[in-house]
Amino acid sequence: MTSTAATAPPPKEHNAHKERKHDLIGFLEKYGVLLFLVLLIVLFASQNPRFISMRNISNILTEVSIYGIIAVGMTCVILTGGVDLAVGSLLAFSAMCAASVVVMLGDTFPVSWLAALLIACAVGTAAGYLHGKTITRLNVPPFIVTLGGMTIWRGATLILNDGGPISGFDEGFRWWGRGDVLGIPVPVIVFALVSAAGYITLRYSRYGRSIYAVGGNPEAARLSGLDVKRIVVSVYVVVGLLAGLSGFLLAARLGSAEAVAGISYELRVIAAVVIGGTSLFGGLGGVGGTIIGSILLGVLLNGLVMLNVSAYYQQVVIGVIIVIAVAFDTYAKSRRSGKH
Protein backbone atom coordinates (compact mmCIF):
# COMPACT_ATOMS: atom_id res chain seq x y z
CA MET A 1 0.00 0.00 0.00
CA THR A 2 2.86 2.32 0.81
CA SER A 3 4.56 1.51 -2.48
CA THR A 4 1.41 2.28 -4.44
CA ALA A 5 1.05 5.65 -2.72
CA ALA A 6 4.67 6.51 -3.40
CA THR A 7 4.41 5.83 -7.12
CA ALA A 8 0.95 7.27 -7.64
CA PRO A 9 0.80 10.20 -10.08
CA PRO A 10 0.21 13.67 -8.64
CA PRO A 11 -3.41 14.74 -8.35
CA LYS A 12 -4.96 16.23 -11.51
CA GLU A 13 -5.84 19.38 -9.58
CA HIS A 14 -2.15 19.97 -8.81
CA ASN A 15 -1.15 19.55 -12.48
CA ALA A 16 -3.93 21.86 -13.61
CA HIS A 17 -2.82 24.52 -11.10
CA LYS A 18 0.79 24.21 -12.28
CA GLU A 19 -0.23 24.52 -15.94
CA ARG A 20 -2.33 27.61 -15.19
CA LYS A 21 0.64 29.18 -13.42
CA HIS A 22 2.91 28.47 -16.39
CA ASP A 23 0.28 29.82 -18.78
CA LEU A 24 0.07 33.04 -16.75
CA ILE A 25 3.86 33.50 -16.80
CA GLY A 26 3.92 32.81 -20.53
CA PHE A 27 1.10 35.31 -21.09
CA LEU A 28 2.92 37.98 -19.08
CA GLU A 29 6.12 37.30 -21.03
CA LYS A 30 4.31 37.99 -24.29
CA TYR A 31 1.80 40.67 -23.39
CA GLY A 32 2.66 41.97 -19.91
CA VAL A 33 4.48 45.12 -21.07
CA LEU A 34 1.76 46.02 -23.56
CA LEU A 35 -0.92 45.48 -20.90
CA PHE A 36 1.00 47.66 -18.44
CA LEU A 37 1.30 50.38 -21.10
CA VAL A 38 -2.46 50.38 -21.70
CA LEU A 39 -3.14 50.54 -17.95
CA LEU A 40 -0.76 53.49 -17.56
CA ILE A 41 -2.46 55.39 -20.39
CA VAL A 42 -5.91 54.78 -18.85
CA LEU A 43 -4.64 55.82 -15.39
CA PHE A 44 -2.98 59.06 -16.50
CA ALA A 45 -5.86 59.98 -18.84
CA SER A 46 -8.32 59.57 -15.97
CA GLN A 47 -6.24 61.88 -13.78
CA ASN A 48 -5.62 64.51 -16.45
CA PRO A 49 -7.65 64.67 -19.71
CA ARG A 50 -4.86 66.69 -21.37
CA PHE A 51 -2.67 63.58 -21.24
CA ILE A 52 -4.31 62.13 -24.36
CA SER A 53 -4.38 65.40 -26.32
CA MET A 54 -2.68 65.30 -29.73
CA ARG A 55 -0.15 67.86 -28.58
CA ASN A 56 0.89 65.82 -25.55
CA ILE A 57 1.00 62.57 -27.55
CA SER A 58 3.27 64.32 -30.07
CA ASN A 59 5.51 65.54 -27.25
CA ILE A 60 5.73 62.02 -25.77
CA LEU A 61 6.63 60.40 -29.09
CA THR A 62 9.20 63.09 -29.91
CA GLU A 63 10.89 62.65 -26.53
CA VAL A 64 10.76 58.86 -26.85
CA SER A 65 12.33 59.04 -30.32
CA ILE A 66 15.61 60.52 -29.08
CA TYR A 67 16.48 57.69 -26.71
CA GLY A 68 14.39 55.12 -28.59
CA ILE A 69 16.75 55.34 -31.57
CA ILE A 70 19.67 54.46 -29.30
CA ALA A 71 17.59 51.71 -27.69
CA VAL A 72 17.36 49.94 -31.06
CA GLY A 73 21.16 49.73 -31.13
CA MET A 74 21.30 48.81 -27.44
CA THR A 75 18.99 45.89 -28.19
CA CYS A 76 21.66 44.45 -30.49
CA VAL A 77 24.35 45.00 -27.84
CA ILE A 78 22.35 43.36 -25.04
CA LEU A 79 21.38 40.47 -27.32
CA THR A 80 25.10 39.61 -27.51
CA GLY A 81 25.29 39.65 -23.71
CA GLY A 82 26.97 43.07 -23.54
CA VAL A 83 25.96 46.54 -22.41
CA ASP A 84 26.93 50.12 -23.32
CA LEU A 85 26.93 52.68 -20.51
CA ALA A 86 28.56 55.40 -22.63
CA VAL A 87 25.64 56.20 -24.95
CA GLY A 88 24.46 59.32 -23.08
CA SER A 89 27.94 60.85 -23.00
CA LEU A 90 28.58 59.83 -26.60
CA LEU A 91 25.34 61.51 -27.67
CA ALA A 92 26.53 64.78 -26.12
CA PHE A 93 30.07 64.48 -27.51
CA SER A 94 28.86 63.72 -31.06
CA ALA A 95 26.47 66.66 -31.00
CA MET A 96 29.14 69.00 -29.63
CA CYS A 97 31.66 67.95 -32.30
CA ALA A 98 29.10 68.50 -35.03
CA ALA A 99 28.06 71.89 -33.65
CA SER A 100 31.68 73.04 -33.33
CA VAL A 101 32.38 72.32 -36.99
CA VAL A 102 29.10 73.85 -38.21
CA VAL A 103 29.70 77.08 -36.29
CA MET A 104 33.29 77.19 -37.55
CA LEU A 105 32.08 76.88 -41.16
CA GLY A 106 29.57 79.67 -40.58
CA ASP A 107 27.24 80.93 -43.31
CA THR A 108 29.65 79.88 -46.06
CA PHE A 109 28.33 76.31 -45.88
CA PRO A 110 24.77 76.18 -47.30
CA VAL A 111 23.72 72.79 -45.86
CA SER A 112 25.02 72.90 -42.32
CA TRP A 113 22.58 70.18 -41.23
CA LEU A 114 24.24 67.69 -43.57
CA ALA A 115 27.68 68.47 -42.16
CA ALA A 116 26.30 68.13 -38.62
CA LEU A 117 24.61 64.82 -39.41
CA LEU A 118 27.70 63.30 -41.03
CA ILE A 119 30.06 64.47 -38.28
CA ALA A 120 27.79 63.33 -35.43
CA CYS A 121 27.31 59.89 -36.98
CA ALA A 122 31.02 59.56 -37.81
CA VAL A 123 32.10 60.45 -34.27
CA GLY A 124 29.57 58.04 -32.76
CA THR A 125 30.63 55.25 -35.13
CA ALA A 126 34.34 55.76 -34.39
CA ALA A 127 33.74 55.74 -30.64
CA GLY A 128 31.61 52.60 -30.88
CA TYR A 129 34.34 50.89 -32.92
CA LEU A 130 36.89 51.85 -30.27
CA HIS A 131 34.68 50.37 -27.53
CA GLY A 132 34.18 47.15 -29.46
CA LYS A 133 37.86 46.70 -30.27
CA THR A 134 38.86 47.33 -26.67
CA ILE A 135 36.37 44.71 -25.50
CA THR A 136 37.44 42.04 -28.01
CA ARG A 137 41.17 42.70 -28.28
CA LEU A 138 41.94 43.30 -24.60
CA ASN A 139 39.19 41.02 -23.25
CA VAL A 140 37.94 43.76 -20.94
CA PRO A 141 34.29 43.36 -19.84
CA PRO A 142 31.86 45.64 -21.74
CA PHE A 143 30.65 47.12 -18.45
CA ILE A 144 34.16 48.39 -17.60
CA VAL A 145 35.00 49.62 -21.10
CA THR A 146 31.79 51.59 -21.53
CA LEU A 147 31.83 52.84 -17.94
CA GLY A 148 35.22 54.34 -18.75
CA GLY A 149 33.82 55.64 -22.04
CA MET A 150 30.95 57.31 -20.21
CA THR A 151 33.45 59.39 -18.23
CA ILE A 152 35.86 59.98 -21.11
CA TRP A 153 33.27 61.25 -23.61
CA ARG A 154 31.55 63.42 -21.04
CA GLY A 155 34.89 64.99 -20.12
CA ALA A 156 35.75 65.50 -23.80
CA THR A 157 32.38 67.21 -24.31
CA LEU A 158 33.12 69.64 -21.49
CA ILE A 159 36.60 70.33 -22.89
CA LEU A 160 35.35 71.18 -26.39
CA ASN A 161 33.63 74.41 -25.37
CA ASP A 162 34.66 74.86 -21.73
CA GLY A 163 31.37 73.36 -20.59
CA GLY A 164 29.24 75.92 -22.42
CA PRO A 165 26.58 75.29 -25.09
CA ILE A 166 27.03 75.92 -28.81
CA SER A 167 24.09 77.45 -30.68
CA GLY A 168 23.33 79.54 -33.75
CA PHE A 169 22.06 76.83 -36.08
CA ASP A 170 20.11 77.74 -39.21
CA GLU A 171 16.48 76.85 -39.89
CA GLY A 172 17.40 73.83 -42.03
CA PHE A 173 19.33 72.35 -39.12
CA ARG A 174 16.59 73.01 -36.56
CA TRP A 175 13.93 71.47 -38.83
CA TRP A 176 15.31 68.01 -38.05
CA GLY A 177 14.33 68.44 -34.41
CA ARG A 178 11.29 70.70 -34.65
CA GLY A 179 9.83 70.14 -38.11
CA ASP A 180 7.15 67.71 -39.21
CA VAL A 181 5.98 65.81 -42.27
CA LEU A 182 2.19 65.60 -42.63
CA GLY A 183 1.88 66.50 -38.97
CA ILE A 184 4.29 63.81 -37.79
CA PRO A 185 7.41 65.17 -36.02
CA VAL A 186 10.63 64.46 -37.92
CA PRO A 187 12.35 62.68 -34.96
CA VAL A 188 9.37 60.29 -34.77
CA ILE A 189 9.74 59.47 -38.47
CA VAL A 190 13.46 58.84 -38.04
CA PHE A 191 12.75 56.60 -35.02
CA ALA A 192 10.18 54.65 -37.05
CA LEU A 193 12.66 54.13 -39.90
CA VAL A 194 15.48 53.06 -37.57
CA SER A 195 13.12 50.72 -35.71
CA ALA A 196 11.89 49.15 -38.94
CA ALA A 197 15.47 48.63 -40.13
CA GLY A 198 16.45 47.10 -36.80
CA TYR A 199 13.40 44.83 -36.71
CA ILE A 200 13.93 43.53 -40.25
CA THR A 201 17.66 43.04 -39.70
CA LEU A 202 17.29 41.04 -36.50
CA ARG A 203 14.32 39.00 -37.65
CA TYR A 204 15.14 38.20 -41.26
CA SER A 205 18.85 38.67 -41.97
CA ARG A 206 21.80 36.35 -41.51
CA TYR A 207 23.54 39.07 -39.52
CA GLY A 208 20.57 39.25 -37.13
CA ARG A 209 20.63 35.47 -36.60
CA SER A 210 24.36 35.74 -35.89
CA ILE A 211 23.72 38.29 -33.14
CA TYR A 212 21.26 35.92 -31.45
CA ALA A 213 23.71 33.03 -31.84
CA VAL A 214 26.55 34.96 -30.19
CA GLY A 215 24.31 36.00 -27.30
CA GLY A 216 22.88 32.52 -26.86
CA ASN A 217 26.20 30.66 -26.79
CA PRO A 218 29.40 32.42 -27.94
CA GLU A 219 31.47 29.24 -27.98
CA ALA A 220 28.92 27.33 -30.05
CA ALA A 221 28.69 30.30 -32.41
CA ARG A 222 32.48 30.31 -32.83
CA LEU A 223 32.56 26.56 -33.49
CA SER A 224 29.86 26.96 -36.12
CA GLY A 225 32.11 29.32 -38.06
CA LEU A 226 30.90 32.74 -36.93
CA ASP A 227 33.43 35.52 -36.37
CA VAL A 228 32.27 36.28 -32.83
CA LYS A 229 34.69 39.16 -32.24
CA ARG A 230 33.68 40.92 -35.44
CA ILE A 231 29.99 40.59 -34.59
CA VAL A 232 30.60 41.98 -31.09
CA VAL A 233 32.51 44.96 -32.51
CA SER A 234 29.74 45.58 -35.05
CA VAL A 235 26.96 45.94 -32.45
CA TYR A 236 28.96 48.59 -30.59
CA VAL A 237 29.52 50.38 -33.91
CA VAL A 238 25.76 50.31 -34.51
CA VAL A 239 24.85 51.70 -31.09
CA GLY A 240 27.59 54.35 -31.43
CA LEU A 241 26.25 55.40 -34.84
CA LEU A 242 22.72 55.68 -33.45
CA ALA A 243 23.95 57.65 -30.42
CA GLY A 244 25.51 60.12 -32.86
CA LEU A 245 22.27 60.32 -34.85
CA SER A 246 20.30 60.97 -31.65
CA GLY A 247 22.79 63.65 -30.66
CA PHE A 248 22.18 65.40 -33.98
CA LEU A 249 18.39 65.26 -33.54
CA LEU A 250 18.54 66.45 -29.94
CA ALA A 251 20.78 69.41 -30.85
CA ALA A 252 18.37 70.30 -33.67
CA ARG A 253 15.42 70.06 -31.30
CA LEU A 254 17.01 72.21 -28.59
CA GLY A 255 18.63 74.62 -31.04
CA SER A 256 21.98 74.07 -29.33
CA ALA A 257 24.51 71.41 -28.42
CA GLU A 258 24.92 71.21 -24.64
CA ALA A 259 27.56 69.55 -22.51
CA VAL A 260 24.89 68.25 -20.12
CA ALA A 261 22.81 66.64 -22.87
CA GLY A 262 22.11 62.93 -22.52
CA ILE A 263 22.82 62.69 -18.79
CA SER A 264 21.17 59.50 -17.47
CA TYR A 265 20.16 58.49 -21.01
CA GLU A 266 22.03 55.22 -20.57
CA LEU A 267 19.57 54.42 -17.77
CA ARG A 268 16.57 55.22 -19.96
CA VAL A 269 17.91 53.27 -22.92
CA ILE A 270 18.76 50.15 -20.92
CA ALA A 271 15.44 50.40 -19.09
CA ALA A 272 13.54 50.57 -22.40
CA VAL A 273 15.34 47.50 -23.73
CA VAL A 274 14.97 45.43 -20.56
CA ILE A 275 11.34 46.46 -19.99
CA GLY A 276 10.70 45.45 -23.59
CA GLY A 277 11.71 41.88 -22.81
CA THR A 278 15.29 41.64 -24.10
CA SER A 279 17.20 39.40 -21.73
CA LEU A 280 20.32 40.78 -20.05
CA PHE A 281 21.72 37.27 -20.37
CA GLY A 282 21.72 37.66 -24.17
CA GLY A 283 20.16 35.72 -27.02
CA LEU A 284 16.51 36.57 -26.35
CA GLY A 285 14.44 39.63 -27.21
CA GLY A 286 13.93 41.98 -30.11
CA VAL A 287 13.26 45.47 -31.42
CA GLY A 288 9.47 45.09 -31.22
CA GLY A 289 9.60 44.83 -27.45
CA THR A 290 12.11 47.68 -27.26
CA ILE A 291 9.72 50.00 -29.10
CA ILE A 292 6.94 49.20 -26.62
CA GLY A 293 9.37 49.57 -23.71
CA SER A 294 10.53 52.97 -24.98
CA ILE A 295 6.96 54.22 -25.36
CA LEU A 296 6.01 52.85 -21.93
CA LEU A 297 8.91 54.72 -20.36
CA GLY A 298 7.95 57.92 -22.17
CA VAL A 299 4.30 57.60 -21.10
CA LEU A 300 5.36 56.93 -17.51
CA LEU A 301 7.71 59.92 -17.28
CA ASN A 302 5.28 62.28 -19.01
CA GLY A 303 2.38 61.13 -16.84
CA LEU A 304 4.37 61.62 -13.66
CA VAL A 305 5.31 65.13 -14.75
CA MET A 306 1.66 65.97 -15.48
CA LEU A 307 0.77 64.69 -12.00
CA ASN A 308 3.48 66.99 -10.57
CA VAL A 309 5.58 64.11 -9.24
CA SER A 310 9.11 65.21 -8.34
CA ALA A 311 11.91 64.31 -10.76
CA TYR A 312 13.67 62.62 -7.84
CA TYR A 313 10.80 60.17 -7.43
CA GLN A 314 10.76 59.57 -11.19
CA GLN A 315 14.27 58.13 -10.98
CA VAL A 316 13.17 55.88 -8.13
CA VAL A 317 10.23 54.60 -10.18
CA ILE A 318 12.45 53.82 -13.19
CA GLY A 319 14.93 52.00 -10.98
CA VAL A 320 12.19 49.89 -9.37
CA ILE A 321 10.77 48.98 -12.79
CA ILE A 322 14.21 47.89 -14.03
CA VAL A 323 14.70 45.65 -10.99
CA ILE A 324 11.24 44.11 -11.45
CA ALA A 325 11.85 43.55 -15.17
CA VAL A 326 15.23 41.88 -14.58
CA ALA A 327 13.82 39.76 -11.72
CA PHE A 328 11.00 38.59 -13.98
CA ASP A 329 13.50 37.88 -16.77
CA THR A 330 15.59 35.77 -14.40
CA TYR A 331 12.55 33.85 -13.21
CA ALA A 332 11.31 33.29 -16.77
CA LYS A 333 14.77 32.08 -17.83
CA SER A 334 14.92 29.57 -14.96
CA ARG A 335 11.42 28.37 -15.88
CA ARG A 336 12.45 27.85 -19.50
CA SER A 337 15.55 25.95 -18.37
CA GLY A 338 13.38 23.78 -16.11
CA LYS A 339 11.23 22.79 -19.07
CA HIS A 340 14.29 21.50 -20.89
ZISUL-V768582 format. One record per pair of residues at least 6 apart in sequence whose C-alpha atoms are under 7 Angstrom apart, sorted by the first residue. I is the first residue (numbers start at 0). J is the second residue. If there is no record, write none. Layout:
i=I j=J
i=I j=J
This chain:
i=32 j=275
i=33 j=291
i=36 j=295
i=43 j=50
i=43 j=302
i=44 j=50
i=44 j=51
i=59 j=297
i=59 j=298
i=59 j=301
i=60 j=187
i=61 j=184
i=61 j=186
i=61 j=187
i=63 j=293
i=63 j=294
i=63 j=297
i=64 j=186
i=64 j=187
i=64 j=190
i=65 j=245
i=65 j=249
i=66 j=264
i=66 j=268
i=67 j=190
i=67 j=268
i=67 j=290
i=67 j=293
i=68 j=190
i=68 j=193
i=68 j=241
i=68 j=245
i=69 j=238
i=69 j=241
i=69 j=242
i=69 j=245
i=69 j=268
i=70 j=268
i=70 j=271
i=70 j=272
i=70 j=289
i=71 j=194
i=71 j=197
i=71 j=286
i=71 j=289
i=72 j=237
i=72 j=238
i=72 j=241
i=73 j=238
i=74 j=272
i=74 j=277
i=74 j=285
i=74 j=286
i=75 j=234
i=76 j=82
i=76 j=234
i=76 j=235
i=77 j=279
i=77 j=281
i=78 j=210
i=78 j=211
i=78 j=214
i=78 j=277
i=78 j=281
i=78 j=282
i=78 j=283
i=78 j=284
i=79 j=210
i=79 j=211
i=79 j=213
i=79 j=214
i=79 j=231
i=79 j=281
i=79 j=282
i=80 j=214
i=80 j=279
i=80 j=280
i=80 j=281
i=81 j=141
i=82 j=141
i=82 j=142
i=83 j=141
i=83 j=142
i=83 j=145
i=84 j=145
i=84 j=146
i=84 j=149
i=84 j=265
i=85 j=145
i=85 j=146
i=85 j=148
i=85 j=149
i=85 j=265
i=86 j=242
i=86 j=265
i=87 j=261
i=87 j=262
i=87 j=263
i=87 j=264
i=87 j=265
i=88 j=149
i=88 j=152
i=88 j=153
i=88 j=261
i=88 j=262
i=89 j=123
i=89 j=152
i=89 j=242
i=89 j=243
i=90 j=242
i=90 j=243
i=90 j=245
i=90 j=246
i=90 j=261
i=91 j=156
i=91 j=246
i=91 j=257
i=91 j=258
i=91 j=260
i=91 j=261
i=92 j=152
i=92 j=153
i=92 j=155
i=92 j=156
i=93 j=119
i=93 j=122
i=93 j=123
i=93 j=243
i=93 j=246
i=94 j=119
i=94 j=243
i=94 j=246
i=94 j=247
i=94 j=250
i=94 j=256
i=95 j=156
i=95 j=256
i=95 j=257
i=96 j=119
i=97 j=115
i=97 j=118
i=97 j=119
i=98 j=115
i=98 j=165
i=98 j=256
i=101 j=111
i=101 j=114
i=101 j=115
i=111 j=172
i=112 j=171
i=112 j=172
i=115 j=247
i=116 j=244
i=116 j=247
i=119 j=243
i=119 j=244
i=119 j=246
i=119 j=247
i=120 j=240
i=120 j=243
i=120 j=244
i=121 j=240
i=122 j=243
i=123 j=239
i=123 j=240
i=123 j=242
i=123 j=243
i=124 j=236
i=124 j=237
i=124 j=239
i=124 j=240
i=126 j=239
i=127 j=235
i=127 j=236
i=127 j=238
i=127 j=239
i=128 j=232
i=128 j=235
i=128 j=236
i=130 j=144
i=130 j=145
i=130 j=235
i=131 j=231
i=131 j=232
i=131 j=235
i=132 j=232
i=133 j=139
i=134 j=140
i=134 j=141
i=134 j=144
i=135 j=228
i=156 j=258
i=157 j=258
i=162 j=258
i=163 j=257
i=163 j=258
i=164 j=255
i=164 j=256
i=164 j=257
i=164 j=258
i=165 j=255
i=165 j=256
i=165 j=257
i=166 j=254
i=166 j=255
i=166 j=256
i=168 j=254
i=172 j=251
i=173 j=251
i=173 j=252
i=173 j=254
i=174 j=251
i=175 j=185
i=175 j=186
i=175 j=248
i=175 j=251
i=176 j=185
i=176 j=186
i=176 j=248
i=176 j=249
i=176 j=251
i=176 j=252
i=177 j=184
i=177 j=252
i=178 j=184
i=178 j=185
i=179 j=185
i=186 j=248
i=194 j=286
i=197 j=286
i=198 j=286
i=198 j=287
i=200 j=207
i=201 j=207
i=201 j=208
i=210 j=230
i=211 j=282
i=212 j=220
i=212 j=282
i=213 j=220
i=213 j=227
i=214 j=281
i=214 j=282
i=215 j=281
i=215 j=282
i=217 j=227
i=220 j=227
i=221 j=227
i=250 j=256
i=270 j=321
i=271 j=289
i=271 j=292
i=271 j=293
i=271 j=296
i=272 j=289
i=272 j=292
i=273 j=324
i=273 j=325
i=274 j=292
i=274 j=321
i=274 j=324
i=275 j=288
i=275 j=289
i=275 j=291
i=275 j=292
i=276 j=284
i=276 j=288
i=277 j=283
i=277 j=284
i=277 j=285
i=278 j=284
i=278 j=328
i=300 j=313
